Every structure is written in C-alpha cells, then in structure tokens.
Amino acid sequence: AGIVEDLDVLVKEFVAADGEEKKAVFAKIEEEAGKLKGSSSRYGKIYVKAAKNYLAKGSDYAKNEIQRLERILEKSISPAKADEFTLKKNILSTYA
C-alpha cells in the first residue's frame, strides 16, 4: 500500500543518480507528486519528504527510518497510526 508506480520509477533513478543529477530527479519527483489526486496525493507527500530527507541525511536515511518505524510498530499504537507508519515504511523501502 502507498506505492505510486510513476514515483517508484523516479525514486530508483534518484537513488542511482549522483550530485546535481540527484537534485534534477528530486525536482521531477516533486513535480509528479504535485499532479497526484486523492489518497495518492498523500502518498506523494511522503515520497517528497523522504527524498528531501535522503538528500539532507544521506543514503542511510531510509534504512534507519525503516528500523525506527518497525520499532514503533512493535509497540501498541492506534490502528490509524499503524496504517500511517506502514505506508511510510512501504514507501521508504523504495529508497533503501
């Protein structure tokens, strides 16, 4: 759940890119995410935020954030939060 095919392809390109190319692909991710409607729009925001953090914190960001979300999911949290964190985890897995 939460995976948007068009963005997924761009993320693979983003992860493989380096330097200035990464910034160019990030702009494409932002542009594609802006076109999304409905629940996909929410997923798009997660993709953009993850890409932004990936740029700022480096390539270990996705792996570390997935581990953090898994620890949170092991605790008792509301079903709504569990769904939200599972979505984030699914999307982040494309960056890992």
C-alpha positions as protocol buffer text, in pm:
chain_id: "A"
residue {
  index: 1
  type: ALA
  ca { x: 0 y: 0 z: 0 }
}
residue {
  index: 2
  type: GLY
  ca { x: 113 y: 354 z: -68 }
}
residue {
  index: 3
  type: ILE
  ca { x: 331 y: 274 z: -367 }
}
residue {
  index: 4
  type: VAL
  ca { x: 278 y: 503 z: -668 }
}
residue {
  index: 5
  type: GLU
  ca { x: 425 y: 345 z: -982 }
}
residue {
  index: 6
  type: ASP
  ca { x: 534 y: 669 z: -1154 }
}
residue {
  index: 7
  type: LEU
  ca { x: 709 y: 790 z: -840 }
}
residue {
  index: 8
  type: ASP
  ca { x: 861 y: 448 z: -777 }
}
residue {
  index: 9
  type: VAL
  ca { x: 1042 y: 463 z: -1112 }
}
residue {
  index: 10
  type: LEU
  ca { x: 1171 y: 813 z: -1032 }
}
residue {
  index: 11
  type: VAL
  ca { x: 1293 y: 703 z: -688 }
}
residue {
  index: 12
  type: LYS
  ca { x: 1502 y: 425 z: -843 }
}
residue {
  index: 13
  type: GLU
  ca { x: 1651 y: 688 z: -1076 }
}
residue {
  index: 14
  type: PHE
  ca { x: 1701 y: 925 z: -778 }
}
residue {
  index: 15
  type: VAL
  ca { x: 1886 y: 665 z: -569 }
}
residue {
  index: 16
  type: ALA
  ca { x: 2114 y: 573 z: -862 }
}
residue {
  index: 17
  type: ALA
  ca { x: 2190 y: 938 z: -951 }
}
residue {
  index: 18
  type: ASP
  ca { x: 2472 y: 1143 z: -804 }
}
residue {
  index: 19
  type: GLY
  ca { x: 2533 y: 1509 z: -723 }
}
residue {
  index: 20
  type: GLU
  ca { x: 2347 y: 1756 z: -942 }
}
residue {
  index: 21
  type: GLU
  ca { x: 2163 y: 1476 z: -1123 }
}
residue {
  index: 22
  type: LYS
  ca { x: 2005 y: 1375 z: -789 }
}
residue {
  index: 23
  type: LYS
  ca { x: 1867 y: 1730 z: -749 }
}
residue {
  index: 24
  type: ALA
  ca { x: 1722 y: 1721 z: -1101 }
}
residue {
  index: 25
  type: VAL
  ca { x: 1546 y: 1389 z: -1031 }
}
residue {
  index: 26
  type: PHE
  ca { x: 1423 y: 1530 z: -696 }
}
residue {
  index: 27
  type: ALA
  ca { x: 1256 y: 1814 z: -891 }
}
residue {
  index: 28
  type: LYS
  ca { x: 1083 y: 1553 z: -1112 }
}
residue {
  index: 29
  type: ILE
  ca { x: 960 y: 1367 z: -800 }
}
residue {
  index: 30
  type: GLU
  ca { x: 816 y: 1695 z: -663 }
}
residue {
  index: 31
  type: GLU
  ca { x: 651 y: 1769 z: -998 }
}
residue {
  index: 32
  type: GLU
  ca { x: 495 y: 1421 z: -1032 }
}
residue {
  index: 33
  type: ALA
  ca { x: 379 y: 1423 z: -668 }
}
residue {
  index: 34
  type: GLY
  ca { x: 210 y: 1759 z: -731 }
}
residue {
  index: 35
  type: LYS
  ca { x: -2 y: 1604 z: -1008 }
}
residue {
  index: 36
  type: LEU
  ca { x: -148 y: 1333 z: -784 }
}
residue {
  index: 37
  type: LYS
  ca { x: -508 y: 1346 z: -661 }
}
residue {
  index: 38
  type: GLY
  ca { x: -695 y: 1184 z: -373 }
}
residue {
  index: 39
  type: SER
  ca { x: -516 y: 935 z: -149 }
}
residue {
  index: 40
  type: SER
  ca { x: -227 y: 919 z: -396 }
}
residue {
  index: 41
  type: SER
  ca { x: -164 y: 1286 z: -318 }
}
residue {
  index: 42
  type: ARG
  ca { x: -97 y: 1189 z: 44 }
}
residue {
  index: 43
  type: TYR
  ca { x: 147 y: 921 z: -71 }
}
residue {
  index: 44
  type: GLY
  ca { x: 317 y: 1174 z: -298 }
}
residue {
  index: 45
  type: LYS
  ca { x: 388 y: 1400 z: 0 }
}
residue {
  index: 46
  type: ILE
  ca { x: 558 y: 1107 z: 176 }
}
residue {
  index: 47
  type: TYR
  ca { x: 773 y: 1042 z: -133 }
}
residue {
  index: 48
  type: VAL
  ca { x: 880 y: 1408 z: -148 }
}
residue {
  index: 49
  type: LYS
  ca { x: 955 y: 1425 z: 225 }
}
residue {
  index: 50
  type: ALA
  ca { x: 1157 y: 1102 z: 206 }
}
residue {
  index: 51
  type: ALA
  ca { x: 1356 y: 1231 z: -92 }
}
residue {
  index: 52
  type: LYS
  ca { x: 1423 y: 1560 z: 88 }
}
residue {
  index: 53
  type: ASN
  ca { x: 1549 y: 1375 z: 397 }
}
residue {
  index: 54
  type: TYR
  ca { x: 1754 y: 1139 z: 179 }
}
residue {
  index: 55
  type: LEU
  ca { x: 1929 y: 1442 z: 27 }
}
residue {
  index: 56
  type: ALA
  ca { x: 1986 y: 1603 z: 368 }
}
residue {
  index: 57
  type: LYS
  ca { x: 2080 y: 1295 z: 573 }
}
residue {
  index: 58
  type: GLY
  ca { x: 2243 y: 1068 z: 318 }
}
residue {
  index: 59
  type: SER
  ca { x: 2175 y: 723 z: 180 }
}
residue {
  index: 60
  type: ASP
  ca { x: 2142 y: 558 z: 524 }
}
residue {
  index: 61
  type: TYR
  ca { x: 1835 y: 769 z: 599 }
}
residue {
  index: 62
  type: ALA
  ca { x: 1579 y: 524 z: 453 }
}
residue {
  index: 63
  type: LYS
  ca { x: 1727 y: 218 z: 625 }
}
residue {
  index: 64
  type: ASN
  ca { x: 1748 y: 395 z: 964 }
}
residue {
  index: 65
  type: GLU
  ca { x: 1397 y: 537 z: 935 }
}
residue {
  index: 66
  type: ILE
  ca { x: 1253 y: 194 z: 841 }
}
residue {
  index: 67
  type: GLN
  ca { x: 1416 y: 45 z: 1152 }
}
residue {
  index: 68
  type: ARG
  ca { x: 1275 y: 327 z: 1366 }
}
residue {
  index: 69
  type: LEU
  ca { x: 923 y: 275 z: 1225 }
}
residue {
  index: 70
  type: GLU
  ca { x: 946 y: -102 z: 1283 }
}
residue {
  index: 71
  type: ARG
  ca { x: 1034 y: -40 z: 1650 }
}
residue {
  index: 72
  type: ILE
  ca { x: 733 y: 192 z: 1683 }
}
residue {
  index: 73
  type: LEU
  ca { x: 505 y: -61 z: 1509 }
}
residue {
  index: 74
  type: GLU
  ca { x: 606 y: -329 z: 1763 }
}
residue {
  index: 75
  type: LYS
  ca { x: 457 y: -116 z: 2042 }
}
residue {
  index: 76
  type: SER
  ca { x: 86 y: -78 z: 2098 }
}
residue {
  index: 77
  type: ILE
  ca { x: -26 y: 218 z: 1889 }
}
residue {
  index: 78
  type: SER
  ca { x: -360 y: 314 z: 1739 }
}
residue {
  index: 79
  type: PRO
  ca { x: -463 y: 135 z: 1418 }
}
residue {
  index: 80
  type: ALA
  ca { x: -462 y: 470 z: 1233 }
}
residue {
  index: 81
  type: LYS
  ca { x: -101 y: 538 z: 1336 }
}
residue {
  index: 82
  type: ALA
  ca { x: -4 y: 180 z: 1249 }
}
residue {
  index: 83
  type: ASP
  ca { x: -150 y: 228 z: 898 }
}
residue {
  index: 84
  type: GLU
  ca { x: 32 y: 560 z: 856 }
}
residue {
  index: 85
  type: PHE
  ca { x: 366 y: 414 z: 967 }
}
residue {
  index: 86
  type: THR
  ca { x: 321 y: 106 z: 746 }
}
residue {
  index: 87
  type: LEU
  ca { x: 259 y: 335 z: 446 }
}
residue {
  index: 88
  type: LYS
  ca { x: 574 y: 532 z: 524 }
}
residue {
  index: 89
  type: LYS
  ca { x: 772 y: 210 z: 565 }
}
residue {
  index: 90
  type: ASN
  ca { x: 650 y: 77 z: 228 }
}
residue {
  index: 91
  type: ILE
  ca { x: 744 y: 399 z: 51 }
}
residue {
  index: 92
  type: LEU
  ca { x: 1080 y: 425 z: 228 }
}
residue {
  index: 93
  type: SER
  ca { x: 1165 y: 70 z: 118 }
}
residue {
  index: 94
  type: THR
  ca { x: 1193 y: 203 z: -239 }
}
residue {
  index: 95
  type: TYR
  ca { x: 1475 y: 432 z: -120 }
}
residue {
  index: 96
  type: ALA
  ca { x: 1665 y: 160 z: 69 }
}
